[in-house]
Amino acid sequence: MSPDDLSKIEINSGANAPETVPEAVSAIGSRPAVALPWDHLERTEGFGMTQSGLSFVYRPSTVEGIREVFELARRTGRFVALRGGGRSYGDAAVAGENICLDLTRMNRILEWDPVRGIAMVEPGVTIGQLWQYTIGDGWWPPVVTGTMFITIGGGAGMNVHGKNNFAVGPIGDHILNFDLLLPNGEIRHCSRVENSDLFFAAIGGFGMLGCFVRITLQMKRIYSGMVAVEGYPARNMAELIEQFERQYPTADYLVAWIDCFARGKSLGRALVHEAHYLHAGDDPNTAQTLRVEYQTLPDTMMGVIPKSIMWMFMLPFACPLGMRLTNWAKFHLSARLEPGKIHRQSHGAFNFLLDYVPNWKLAYKYAPKLKLMREPGGFIQYQSFIPAATACECLEAEIRLCQQRGLVPWLAVFKRHRKDAFLMTHAVDGYSMALDFPVSARNRKRLWELAAELNRIVLEAGGRFYFAKDSTLEPESAETYLGAETLDKFFALKRECDPESLLQTDLANRIFGDRLRDERPAAQQ
Amino acid sequence: MATWQRALIVGGSSGMGEEIARELARRNCKVALVSWCKEELMAVADSLNAVTPGIAFPYVHDVRSFECAPSLFQQITHDLGGLDVVFYMAGVMPRLQPDEYDFDQDKKTIEVNTLGAIAWLNEAAQRFQRAREGTIVGISSVAGDRGRRGMPAYAASKAALTCYLEALRNRLSQHGVSVVTIKPGPVDTPLTRGSKQPLIIPASKAATLILKAARRRGKTVYVPGIWRYIMFIVRNIPSAIFTRMKF
């Protein structure tokens, strides 16, 4: 908004005529002329705690309530950001100074068919809520993320994946159909045959096209509450990729943790964890292991330390030296102890690593405070998806660049992916590496510069990015990897479903600001 | 030291408000300027935007239209994309003869200096309390420390503002919000022009001191500092003597 436009706005210029006020207010037009109640104002932040904004948060529990929020936004000239579990790392569910539509109270499981394993849920149902409901009947979500606190609606909006992406694709591949509420109040039923273009665009459409109000999901049959897990080391990136290429056609889950502090011949050394579902009859205790209690993570560490305070014990290690040590020790200990041993672990313990230590992210937040810096810290995750052919070279280059810039990621996770049919997909037939960087007031600028440099490496290798994790992507990089044609198609759908551009987020404005602004005048004509 | 990125200055088109806006804009802080005088306002905003395009956001508004404050306040935070600090600078000081009583002028004084401040700062207080951060700067005056003969309503308006700001500080400090009461002595601004004032300082100097105090998260700050000692003495003059004094 240029200041020139603002000059035309007069609330009340007559110094002696305060009585004429109310009329003058309405002259503001499409901009917020109506004050919203302060008690809805809350700070919303990304999971990484580095991007936040004050928003007017509304938590409706019915479809009618969502419609009212859209109407409120229209009346007050604000945009609406959809928010689920708030587990996106960056600004994907943040809308500073606008309205945040928090869907966590739309959390009912509407229908459950234990014979066919089909669940119809509202968007605020979390992965955790879903598996706890279905596991007793022998069904598990086909795709789960590293935390069970994401909502199904948010997961569909980002088209999330798990450690089995190479085998079963993203969550969208298991959604049979959904109802999408458009900002104008209309509900569109979408499936692979009905409104299929919207089906493939809204899944992964980062909340730009409409609000999921009902999602039907096909669950996965399991015959035990456990998976068989095997761990083995890889001495460097080449070996890691070789192992993955060998194992992925037969494995059910495959994930590796990379020690980014290792250099030279050990660059990209990692620990791989491979898991298989158990077949019928493999588990003599099925009735027991399929109980929710069996899956629940223990609430103490080693039977004594309450997990709720575990993150405080992590604080001393939350510095480059401490993390170097942690990474080194983890690699060498596990490389010695794990190989050759197959152990059984519950689905919950294997999949939900991010929930294992509650509030572990606070270690990132308070680590800078220990060093007497005033600003609390946070972290970002930089995840890039690289085609298999160029993966080894590209990922090595990424780690090397981080080391050269003196910003070594504290944690790196490596996964295998496959292509999918969704319009805004982040997946490639290849690999992804997710790098966790601590952020403080001191390194923030350097870190964003590093991310821009990494983007160039990734784009050269034909790589892609993922909005759920993103904090740093620039518009040009997004245009490059998605391609103008895809974006034109996506924003044509956006114009059709949301001509007023009511649905926006800070992320959408950061990456697609120009395209979103293009739409407003078009809508008014 | 706080790095402000978005500031709101109510009464930002002349005097100290203008100087504060210039100083903040120099440091790349976006400024929203609210003023009733459109010509002055646009001149200041244009000159700031000429140096750094998009840094100044002008809003024409009379602080006496209290009903508008809530919506305009939210519009400003929306336009700025947030808010770190609010300066309430608007003030009037009508000249009165020693035996003159003018209710219209008195009413305007209270409305601009006190009620306007309450209307705007109530909004800021609610927002900052929820944000758990922010700085509120209110311009009171040394005149509010004692009821002198000269301008009863002006002194009362500033005394009320001082008390209001103190109460706000006591409400908000537990939420991480700082409220700074500035008590300037005479400053060379349109407000004081045409009258003879002792120890007068230029507006730019006052602006620098105010910003310094606000950044330090001071509580009650006299500008310049010498007035703290002068007013300590003045405050402690017994009434029996004060009634006989001519100043």
Chai-1 contact restraints between the chains, C-beta under 6 A:
chainA,res_idxA,chainB,res_idxB,connection_type,confidence,min_distance_angstrom,max_distance_angstrom,comment,restraint_id
A,P3,B,A45,contact,1.0,0.0,6.0,A-B,restraint_1
A,P3,B,N49,contact,1.0,0.0,6.0,A-B,restraint_2
A,P3,B,F57,contact,1.0,0.0,6.0,A-B,restraint_3
A,L6,B,F57,contact,1.0,0.0,6.0,A-B,restraint_4
A,L6,B,P58,contact,1.0,0.0,6.0,A-B,restraint_5
A,S7,B,M42,contact,1.0,0.0,6.0,A-B,restraint_6
A,E10,B,V60,contact,1.0,0.0,6.0,A-B,restraint_7
A,I11,B,H61,contact,1.0,0.0,6.0,A-B,restraint_8
A,I11,B,C68,contact,1.0,0.0,6.0,A-B,restraint_9
A,I11,B,L72,contact,1.0,0.0,6.0,A-B,restraint_10
A,N12,B,D62,contact,1.0,0.0,6.0,A-B,restraint_11
A,N12,B,S65,contact,1.0,0.0,6.0,A-B,restraint_12
A,S13,B,K38,contact,1.0,0.0,6.0,A-B,restraint_13
A,S13,B,V60,contact,1.0,0.0,6.0,A-B,restraint_14
A,A15,B,W36,contact,1.0,0.0,6.0,A-B,restraint_15
A,A15,B,D62,contact,1.0,0.0,6.0,A-B,restraint_16
A,P18,B,R64,contact,1.0,0.0,6.0,A-B,restraint_17
A,P18,B,S65,contact,1.0,0.0,6.0,A-B,restraint_18
A,V21,B,S65,contact,1.0,0.0,6.0,A-B,restraint_19
A,V21,B,E67,contact,1.0,0.0,6.0,A-B,restraint_20
A,V21,B,C68,contact,1.0,0.0,6.0,A-B,restraint_21
A,V25,B,C68,contact,1.0,0.0,6.0,A-B,restraint_22
A,R31,B,Q75,contact,1.0,0.0,6.0,A-B,restraint_23
A,P32,B,Q74,contact,1.0,0.0,6.0,A-B,restraint_24
A,P32,B,Q75,contact,1.0,0.0,6.0,A-B,restraint_25
A,P32,B,H78,contact,1.0,0.0,6.0,A-B,restraint_26
A,A33,B,S71,contact,1.0,0.0,6.0,A-B,restraint_27
A,A35,B,P70,contact,1.0,0.0,6.0,A-B,restraint_28
A,A35,B,S71,contact,1.0,0.0,6.0,A-B,restraint_29
A,A35,B,Q74,contact,1.0,0.0,6.0,A-B,restraint_30
A,W38,B,Q126,contact,1.0,0.0,6.0,A-B,restraint_31
A,L41,B,R130,contact,1.0,0.0,6.0,A-B,restraint_32
A,L54,B,A131,contact,1.0,0.0,6.0,A-B,restraint_33
A,G96,B,G81,contact,1.0,0.0,6.0,A-B,restraint_34
A,G96,B,G82,contact,1.0,0.0,6.0,A-B,restraint_35
A,E97,B,T77,contact,1.0,0.0,6.0,A-B,restraint_36
A,E97,B,H78,contact,1.0,0.0,6.0,A-B,restraint_37
A,E97,B,G81,contact,1.0,0.0,6.0,A-B,restraint_38
